[in-house]
Amino acid sequence: MLEGLKEFASEFFVTGDPLIYGAMVAIGITMITIVAVLTYFKKWGWLWRNWLTTVDHKKIGIMYIIASIIMLFRGGVDALMMRLQLAMPNNEFLNPEHYNQVFTTHGTIMILFMAMPFMFGLFNVIVPLQIGARDVAFPFLNALSFWLFFLGAMLFNLSFVIGGSPDAGWLSYPPLSELSHSPGVGQNFYIWGIQISGIGSLATGINFLVTIIKMRAPGMRWMKMPMFTWSVFSTCIIILFAFPILTVTLALLFLDRFAGAHFFTLDLGGNPMMYINLIWMWGHPEVYIVVLPAFGVFSEIVSTFSRKKLFGYKSMVFAMLIISFLSFFTWAHHFFTMGSGADVNAFFAVTTMLIAIPTGVKIFNWLFTMYRGRIRMATPMMWTLAFIPCFIVGGMTGVLLSVAPADFQFHNSYFLIAHFHQVLIGGVVFGYFAGLYYWWPKMFGFQLEEKLGKWAFWTWNIGFYVCFMPQYAVGLMGMTRRLSTYGWDTGWWELNFVSTIGAFLMGVGFLFQVAQIADGIRKYKSLKASADPWDGRTLEWSIPSPAPEYNFAITPRGDDIDEWWEEKERRAKGIYPPEQPLEPIHMPKNSGIPFIMSVFWFIAGFGFVFGWLWMAILGLAGVGICMIARSFSYDTDYYIPVDEIKRTEASLRGSV
Amino acid sequence: MAQAAAKHGENHAHGHDHGHHDPQEMKILGFWFFLISDVILFSVLFATFIVLRDNTAGGPILSELIKMPGVIAETFILLTSSFTSGLAVLAMNQGKVKQLISWLAVTAVLGASFIALEVYEFIELIHEGFSFTTSAASGAFFTLVGTHGLHVSLGLIWMIGLMLQLKKRGITDVTRGKINVISLYWHFLDVVWIFLLSIVYLLGVM
């Protein structure tokens, strides 16, 4: 009995690596601390009522961002471990197998569990406020999306200490990801972690499409919509068309591994190329999914901090819609070298290059917005300014890569690694940081002090160039990606060493940000933010910070682009809108079902990972019961009475 | 879109429901978007089937095993069930709750017989040596047709749940929205089946 248990435990838990033992201890201590703190302060009820069951889009947004920052930490530690391993030739810090696991989880976590939730966090907090709505179209579904993402991410992260991490690369190409080459459970964790959170992403896409189409404030016609909302809209269109492809692709891979099918195997007629086409039909649009909202953030910030209307509003909208359309015609540029033939390669090279045009239009629009503006150098604006040169370099190396014949040289080299980190960090991460700093007061009601933020900004930025510029060079010198070690004779070590220093500088930048936030929380009472701390232009700045749960006591109008700015101008001239009586506000009730249903998904996923069918069936049955319970519950909303609105508004504004 | 915007404005002009938006209308729009995602899902499965259908790896070939009479029967049953679900909506619009429930019951019975026939077809194929794991082609066939079957089966459970709700609550704004959504879903499954019939079966035997 005991022997059997021992054997089971040694297979179930990952053993034999001191780094992982350390992580296990750290995870254990953290969990015990969280449970102890919650119990000691009697906060379980508070946690359940205010967070786990909430359907308030602002709280859901905050939870998304917190989860995303934790994942940024984990993905960042993965990155630093890789850079440590590569800092010197013949290094033995990580063995090749462990190195494979680290780069696989780094890529997967950064795109799917860091960038995506950060983006959804910003969607959730800001879109309803910008369009003058009280909520999203489907608040219950919104909570479900979050919990599916969260438990999917937890399932994926569990692979680290239980069963073993995936190691077939962040897109898990077969046959590497097939049973024949990855017989362990790591690949199953990959499939189910992403599958569960992917369902949530698709639901969020649908939710925000309907929200933006149906819930805009009266008067807010399409061409009056704030630019961030436009970017969310075009992103959600891509999500709607791209995510089902991912769902099917992962399901087919799972059927291969679990049920003995032969979609992508090397034997019995399977075709690995089919997988690679499908995964990139999702994967390339995915990078536009994460970058378009960042473009939206930059548009808001450039115009606010230049105190000017955004230059070329219409061209900005069309550029975004064109990017979302073209994003579906570029996928094959990821395998120019796989023998598709000159015609196919030429088509995808041209469509890829075409995307540079609308992107260039946007860059010029931002520059022209700044031209003759009264620019203020607050942190959100600094990140925006840093993004522009970074993205131009990244864009140009992207165009180099899109030239099919040249790509035969760059393919799978560090040149490529440098390129996509430049656009993904310079575009996406800088954009989301800018957005976080910009909307921080609206989320939490206090402002962060800028000093540590500027330290963070400079260490991040210097670290960024120190890290990735050498990688272009080392790539041209022949160093390939996914390489766990190299010899002294290659001549790569100086550049690699410099690159590692840069990576650690970015890590220091992250620590400055953590310090800045901790400092802000400590002093939040003295840092209290007004409703409109940046002198903003769009509707979210017309309500108190943080926004009350019903957002707008009185439904606003949205007749102009930058409606709130125009309203302030009108007020300065003494023109006030007519008084409107308060009315009771219709709100959705909290529900525990999204959380419980996602826990059942987690159980089902865990069962599938280990091939324990009883557990998978139990989990799926739980999911079904939760869906039926939801369908049968009719008492899902309530009204906030006028008195309560008056009280809330008075305490937030001093008067109504 | 323009229409939606106009309606939107109108809602506010009348000022009813305290600036809130018609939830049933939003649910139906959301469901349309869900259906678009389902179209993509099936498209990927169709593409996979088309790419892999000749990769039989020396195993049995689907087109030699298909028995058209069974497939034609399935088609008629499913098309009829789409028609009866339409009759259910008509009954609902006339406010006749009993008739509505009976038409839903007829639809569900037809749906269940479709599933039964499909399962029988699958078992026959497996007996002929054409099973899920035989080859890439067989896996693609069972996954594509099976996904449609799974959709129909989930629709059946959903429909039974809605019949119980109708019995308890009658026709209200909320139940009306739910019936409209499931009838959309049911018609959609019919359309998918037409594609299955043409691409998998008719092109297969031709």
Interface residues (C-beta under 8 A of the other chain):
Chain A: R134 A137 F138 L202 G205 I206 N207 L209 V210 I213 K214 M215 R216 P218 G219 R221 W222 L240 F241 F243 P244 I245 T247 V248 T249 L252 L255 A259 G260 A261 H262 F263 T265 D267 L268 G269 G270 N271 M274 L278 T555 E583 P584 I585 H586 G624 I628 S631 F632 Y634 Y639
Chain B: M1 A4 A5 H8 G9 H12 A13 D17 H18 G19 H20 H21 E25 M26 K27 L29 G30 F33 F34 I36 S37 D38 I40 L41 V44 L45 T48 V51 L52 N55 T56 A57 G59 F132 T133 T134 S135 A136 A137 G139 A140 T143 I157 W158 G161 L162 L164 Q165 R169 V174 K178
